[in-house]
Amino acid sequence: MEYTILGSTDLKVSRIGLGAWQFSNTWGVTDYEKAKEILAKAFELGINLVDTAMIYGRGMSEQFIGKALKDLGVKRDDVVISTKIPGEFLAYNDVFKAVDRSLKRLQTDYIDLLQVHWPPCWHNHPTCEYMKALERLVVLGKVDYIGLSDFPVELAEAARYCLSRIDIEVLQIRYNLVERQAEKELIPYAEENDMSILAWSPLAKGAVLGKYTLEDIEKFQDVRSNDPLFKKENYEQIIELANLVKQMAEKYEKTPAQIALNWLIGYSDVIIPIPGAKNPQQVEDNAGAVGWRLNYDDWRLLDEASKKLRITYVTW
Ligand SMILES: NC(=O)c1ccc[n+]([C@@H]2O[C@H](COP(=O)([O-])OP(=O)(O)OC[C@H]3O[C@@H](n4cnc5c(N)ncnc54)[C@H](OP(=O)(O)O)[C@@H]3O)[C@@H](O)[C@H]2O)c1
């Protein structure tokens, strides 16, 4: 495993993390033993960054992680837990209440990285109200570092303005070979400000791997049934990109997932992909995305092919 430093901290994190949204009904890993096997494989391979959220399975994901850490005998210092507080829980007192519950589910007395999951779109909580609550949690030792998920640059700036003792260390954003909007503002902003980017859906929820047929995508029952990437007009284009990913995989004797993730880390050293996995084999596969690099010409070929995509989110 390769390691990097999170933001401006001295915290060492694996260059590939593990996304734990999969431990929920949304993705289907609802059996604790299965989740434990996935986590065990990640730790065995040197992945020390686990990304969860209070909302994943309404606490199920955090609960599974907390229990697995105990059952597997993982030392607390050896794992970096990244969790997120939903935009609905951002009233000042609610921030503390939500974090207390999260700590209980995670069976720990501190959170390494707490992110605001999304801006409070419809509750009108003033930005400084919740940012000051997060800062207080750091001062009180319940949280080590904070971050923002799905925030535009303007709002990240406003949020940082509210802080007096600490800064934002992480932006968590959607970033994959198909969806590259973050390259316009968010990634340059993170690079300029010494922040890490946790790249979510780094495999475009599997779309970029070309593992599903047009018939498969019509049968999806999980979160992908409503995802615009899996609508025919988009997916037909993505299949072409996936074919190139597969060709590269053959050339490098790697897997499509390893090619897709390696391309992301090649884009910038601030990017840390957090792929989700539904079994230990996928974890192992994803962990093999580091320790080597695509050469410049091949990186560019994928770059050009991905730039040709014309994805639309207006699918109804
Ligand atoms: N902050 C946010 O708003 C936000 C939003 C979304 C996600 N996230 C975080 O980001 C993490 C990852 O994103 P994601 O789960 O949306 O999508 P993803 O990582 O792009 O895709 C995950 C899916 O791809 C398939 N897969 C994974 N590894 C594979 C491999 N090596 N070979 C073949 N197939 C593989 C699996 O599905 P199948 O086996 O069914 O094909 C898996 O469930 C989440 O777990 C979560 O922690 C954050």
The ligand as an SDF file (V2000), in Angstrom:
LIG
                    3D

 48 52  0  0  0  0  0  0  0  0999 V2000
  -19.9770   12.2540    0.3940 N   0  0  0  0  0  0  0  0  0  0  0  0
  -20.9130   11.7780   -0.3770 C   0  0  0  0  0  0  0  0  0  0  0  0
  -21.8960   12.4610   -0.6780 O   0  0  0  0  0  0  0  0  0  0  0  0
  -20.7940   10.3850   -0.8890 C   0  0  0  0  0  0  0  0  0  0  0  0
  -21.6640    9.9380   -1.8910 C   0  0  0  0  0  0  0  0  0  0  0  0
  -21.4980    8.6300   -2.3740 C   0  0  0  0  0  0  0  0  0  0  0  0
  -20.4950    7.8070   -1.8610 C   0  0  0  0  0  0  0  0  0  0  0  0
  -19.6750    8.2780   -0.8650 N   0  0  0  0  0  0  0  0  0  0  0  0
  -18.5880    7.4200   -0.3120 C   0  0  0  0  0  0  0  0  0  0  0  0
  -17.8060    6.9210   -1.4030 O   0  0  0  0  0  0  0  0  0  0  0  0
  -17.7500    5.4890   -1.3380 C   0  0  0  0  0  0  0  0  0  0  0  0
  -17.6500    4.9170   -2.7380 C   0  0  0  0  0  0  0  0  0  0  0  0
  -18.6620    5.4170   -3.5960 O   0  0  0  0  0  0  0  0  0  0  0  0
  -19.8360    4.4810   -4.1930 P   0  0  0  0  0  0  0  0  0  0  0  0
  -20.0870    3.3670   -3.2920 O   0  0  0  0  0  0  0  0  0  0  0  0
  -20.9600    5.4080   -4.5290 O   0  0  0  0  0  0  0  0  0  0  0  0
  -19.2860    4.0040   -5.6150 O   0  0  0  0  0  0  0  0  0  0  0  0
  -17.9690    3.2940   -6.1870 P   0  0  0  0  0  0  0  0  0  0  0  0
  -16.9470    3.1170   -5.1580 O   0  0  0  0  0  0  0  0  0  0  0  0
  -17.6530    4.0510   -7.4130 O   0  0  0  0  0  0  0  0  0  0  0  0
  -18.5790    1.8810   -6.6630 O   0  0  0  0  0  0  0  0  0  0  0  0
  -18.7950    0.8680   -5.7400 C   0  0  0  0  0  0  0  0  0  0  0  0
  -19.4040   -0.3610   -6.4120 C   0  0  0  0  0  0  0  0  0  0  0  0
  -18.6170   -0.7870   -7.5210 O   0  0  0  0  0  0  0  0  0  0  0  0
  -18.5080   -2.2180   -7.5120 C   0  0  0  0  0  0  0  0  0  0  0  0
  -17.0840   -2.5200   -7.2950 N   0  0  0  0  0  0  0  0  0  0  0  0
  -16.2420   -2.0470   -6.3300 C   0  0  0  0  0  0  0  0  0  0  0  0
  -14.9940   -2.5110   -6.4770 N   0  0  0  0  0  0  0  0  0  0  0  0
  -15.0070   -3.2940   -7.5510 C   0  0  0  0  0  0  0  0  0  0  0  0
  -14.0210   -4.0480   -8.2200 C   0  0  0  0  0  0  0  0  0  0  0  0
  -12.7610   -4.0700   -7.7950 N   0  0  0  0  0  0  0  0  0  0  0  0
  -14.3800   -4.7600   -9.3220 N   0  0  0  0  0  0  0  0  0  0  0  0
  -15.6470   -4.7460   -9.7620 C   0  0  0  0  0  0  0  0  0  0  0  0
  -16.6440   -4.0440   -9.1860 N   0  0  0  0  0  0  0  0  0  0  0  0
  -16.3260   -3.3190   -8.0820 C   0  0  0  0  0  0  0  0  0  0  0  0
  -19.3980   -2.7300   -6.3800 C   0  0  0  0  0  0  0  0  0  0  0  0
  -20.7420   -2.9370   -6.8610 O   0  0  0  0  0  0  0  0  0  0  0  0
  -21.2460   -4.3060   -7.5160 P   0  0  0  0  0  0  0  0  0  0  0  0
  -20.4770   -5.4240   -6.9010 O   0  0  0  0  0  0  0  0  0  0  0  0
  -22.7080   -4.3410   -7.2320 O   0  0  0  0  0  0  0  0  0  0  0  0
  -20.9810   -4.1700   -8.9960 O   0  0  0  0  0  0  0  0  0  0  0  0
  -19.4190   -1.5450   -5.4420 C   0  0  0  0  0  0  0  0  0  0  0  0
  -20.5590   -1.5180   -4.6360 O   0  0  0  0  0  0  0  0  0  0  0  0
  -19.0210    5.0850   -0.5620 C   0  0  0  0  0  0  0  0  0  0  0  0
  -18.9060    3.8160    0.0290 O   0  0  0  0  0  0  0  0  0  0  0  0
  -19.0810    6.2070    0.4600 C   0  0  0  0  0  0  0  0  0  0  0  0
  -18.1830    5.9220    1.5320 O   0  0  0  0  0  0  0  0  0  0  0  0
  -19.8030    9.5470   -0.3880 C   0  0  0  0  0  0  0  0  0  0  0  0
  1  2  1  0
  2  3  2  0
  2  4  1  0
  4  5  1  0
  4 48  2  0
  5  6  2  0
  6  7  1  0
  7  8  2  0
  8  9  1  0
  8 48  1  0
  9 10  1  0
  9 46  1  0
 10 11  1  0
 11 12  1  0
 11 44  1  0
 12 13  1  0
 13 14  1  0
 14 15  2  0
 14 16  1  0
 14 17  1  0
 17 18  1  0
 18 19  2  0
 18 20  1  0
 18 21  1  0
 21 22  1  0
 22 23  1  0
 23 24  1  0
 23 42  1  0
 24 25  1  0
 25 26  1  0
 25 36  1  0
 26 27  1  0
 26 35  1  0
 27 28  2  0
 28 29  1  0
 29 30  1  0
 29 35  2  0
 30 31  1  0
 30 32  2  0
 32 33  1  0
 33 34  2  0
 34 35  1  0
 36 37  1  0
 36 42  1  0
 37 38  1  0
 38 39  2  0
 38 40  1  0
 38 41  1  0
 42 43  1  0
 44 45  1  0
 44 46  1  0
 46 47  1  0
M  CHG  2   8   1  16  -1
M  END
$$$$
